[in-house]
């Protein structure tokens, strides 16, 4: 079994920055996309950002211009650089690695944006 371990979450003031990391416990072959999702209390999980094997990235409208997704060349680690954070960004963030026949998910890391 492959485990995705997340780090980098925490408490930050509005306007601040955080960088999330997600690393697979072993090399994964056949990766199609790598991405980040988030879920706020009482809300559905939503896509935040996703990147492909050719580094083509897509973002939710709410984070465009503020967040940047990136990955290592081995496609075993994915990052989310979050700038200009807002209180509405508060959520549990989950990384995802998508293969043709299955998905791997991280355990979730809490991001809280508050004064």
C-alpha positions as CSV (number, residue, x, y, z in Angstrom):
1,X,0.0,0.0,0.0
2,X,1.2,3.5,-0.8
3,X,0.7,6.2,1.7
4,X,0.7,9.9,1.0
5,X,2.1,12.0,3.9
6,X,1.2,15.6,4.1
7,X,2.9,18.5,5.9
8,X,3.0,22.3,6.1
9,X,-0.4,23.1,7.5
10,X,-1.0,25.3,10.4
11,X,-2.4,28.6,11.7
12,X,-1.6,31.8,9.7
13,X,-2.9,35.3,9.6
14,X,-4.8,36.7,6.7
15,X,-2.4,37.8,4.0
16,X,0.1,35.2,5.0
17,X,1.6,32.2,3.2
18,X,1.9,28.5,3.7
19,X,3.5,25.8,1.6
20,X,2.0,22.3,1.7
21,X,3.9,19.2,0.8
22,X,2.8,15.7,0.0
23,X,5.2,12.8,-0.4
24,X,4.4,9.2,-1.4
25,X,5.9,6.4,0.8
26,X,7.1,4.6,-2.3
27,X,7.5,5.4,-6.0
28,X,4.3,5.4,-7.9
29,X,4.2,4.4,-11.6
30,X,1.5,5.5,-14.0
31,X,0.6,8.8,-12.5
32,X,-1.8,10.8,-14.5
33,X,-2.5,13.8,-12.3
34,X,-1.5,15.1,-8.9
35,X,-3.6,17.6,-7.1
36,X,-5.0,19.2,-3.9
37,X,-8.5,19.2,-2.6
38,X,-10.0,20.9,0.5
39,X,-13.0,20.5,2.7
40,X,-14.3,23.1,5.1
41,X,-16.7,22.3,7.9
42,X,-20.2,21.6,6.6
43,X,-19.1,21.8,3.0
44,X,-18.3,19.4,0.2
45,X,-14.8,18.5,-0.7
46,X,-13.7,20.7,-3.6
47,X,-10.8,20.7,-6.1
48,X,-8.2,23.4,-5.4
49,X,-5.5,22.7,-7.9
50,X,-4.3,19.9,-10.2
51,X,-1.2,19.4,-12.3
52,X,-0.6,16.9,-15.1
53,X,2.5,14.9,-16.2
54,X,3.4,17.7,-18.5
55,X,3.0,20.3,-15.7
56,X,-0.2,21.7,-17.1
57,X,-2.0,23.2,-14.1
58,X,-5.6,24.2,-13.4
59,X,-7.0,26.0,-10.4
60,X,-10.3,26.7,-8.7
61,X,-11.4,30.3,-9.5
62,X,-11.3,31.2,-5.8
63,X,-7.5,30.6,-5.6
64,X,-6.3,31.7,-9.1
65,X,-3.4,34.2,-8.8
66,X,-2.8,33.2,-5.1
67,X,-2.0,29.5,-5.1
68,X,0.6,27.6,-7.2
69,X,0.9,23.8,-7.5
70,X,4.1,22.1,-8.4
71,X,5.8,18.7,-8.3
72,X,9.1,17.0,-8.3
73,X,10.2,15.4,-11.5
74,X,9.8,11.9,-10.1
75,X,6.1,12.7,-9.5
76,X,6.2,11.3,-6.0
77,X,6.0,14.7,-4.3
78,X,3.5,17.5,-4.9
79,X,3.4,21.0,-3.4
80,X,0.9,23.8,-2.9
81,X,2.3,27.3,-2.4
82,X,-0.5,29.4,-0.8
83,X,-0.1,33.2,-0.8
84,X,-2.4,36.0,0.3
85,X,-4.4,33.6,2.4
86,X,-8.0,34.5,3.3
87,X,-10.2,33.2,6.2
88,X,-12.3,31.4,3.6
89,X,-9.3,29.3,2.7
90,X,-9.6,27.6,6.1
91,X,-10.1,23.9,5.5
92,X,-8.6,20.5,5.7
93,X,-6.4,20.1,2.6
94,X,-5.9,16.7,1.0
95,X,-3.4,15.7,-1.6
96,X,-4.3,13.3,-4.4
97,X,-2.4,11.2,-6.9
98,X,-4.6,9.9,-9.7
99,X,-3.8,6.8,-11.7
100,X,-5.8,5.1,-14.5
101,X,-7.4,2.6,-12.1
102,X,-7.2,4.2,-8.7
103,X,-6.6,7.2,-6.5
104,X,-4.3,7.7,-3.6
105,X,-5.2,10.3,-0.9
106,X,-3.3,12.0,1.9
107,X,-4.4,12.0,5.5
108,X,-5.3,15.7,5.4
109,X,-3.7,18.7,7.0
110,X,-5.5,21.6,8.7
111,X,-5.0,25.1,7.4
112,X,-6.5,27.8,9.5
113,X,-6.4,31.5,8.4
114,X,-7.4,33.8,11.3
115,X,-6.4,36.9,13.1
